[in-house]
Amino acid sequence: MHRSTIQALRSLLIAALVAFLTSSAPAVGAEYDNAPVLEAEKASKVDWFDVSIIAVDLVVLRPLGAIATVGGMAMFVASLPFVAPTGHIETTWDIFVFNQYDDTFVRPIGE
């Protein structure tokens, strides 16, 4: 890649990171606000931090988890000739495939 392309990508990444961090930060002094808040107001407020966590989970982590699951299956098949004589096939399955599958498809969104 050209040096200018790398610098442009780096600048874009830094700008996106700053935008993400500033949009998900709580308001300064929000924990000291003693004004009474109605339950309806609490329910109507959007917690941007939770929304950003869910967005990152859906857009970044879940696709990477699906890729890791497929890669884990390939690693499991490749390691099978070495693991079968030892009798630890189930442990190898859990390490290479089940943990990634569980994190990607079973875990609740945003956790």
Contacts in CASP RR format, 6 or more apart in sequence:
PFRMAT RR
TARGET T0000
AUTHOR 0000-0000-0000
METHOD contacts of the structure
MODEL  1
MHRSTIQALRSLLIAALVAFLTSSAPAVGAEYDNAPVLEAEKASKVDWFD
VSIIAVDLVVLRPLGAIATVGGMAMFVASLPFVAPTGHIETTWDIFVFNQ
YDDTFVRPIGE
20 52 0 8 1.000
23 48 0 8 1.000
23 52 0 8 1.000
24 48 0 8 1.000
24 49 0 8 1.000
24 52 0 8 1.000
26 49 0 8 1.000
50 110 0 8 1.000
53 110 0 8 1.000
54 109 0 8 1.000
54 110 0 8 1.000
57 109 0 8 1.000
57 110 0 8 1.000
57 111 0 8 1.000
58 109 0 8 1.000
62 104 0 8 1.000
65 100 0 8 1.000
65 103 0 8 1.000
65 104 0 8 1.000
66 104 0 8 1.000
68 100 0 8 1.000
68 104 0 8 1.000
69 97 0 8 1.000
69 100 0 8 1.000
69 101 0 8 1.000
69 104 0 8 1.000
69 105 0 8 1.000
71 96 0 8 1.000
72 96 0 8 1.000
72 97 0 8 1.000
72 100 0 8 1.000
73 96 0 8 1.000
73 97 0 8 1.000
75 96 0 8 1.000
76 92 0 8 1.000
76 93 0 8 1.000
76 96 0 8 1.000
76 97 0 8 1.000
79 92 0 8 1.000
79 96 0 8 1.000
80 89 0 8 1.000
80 92 0 8 1.000
83 89 0 8 1.000
83 92 0 8 1.000
END
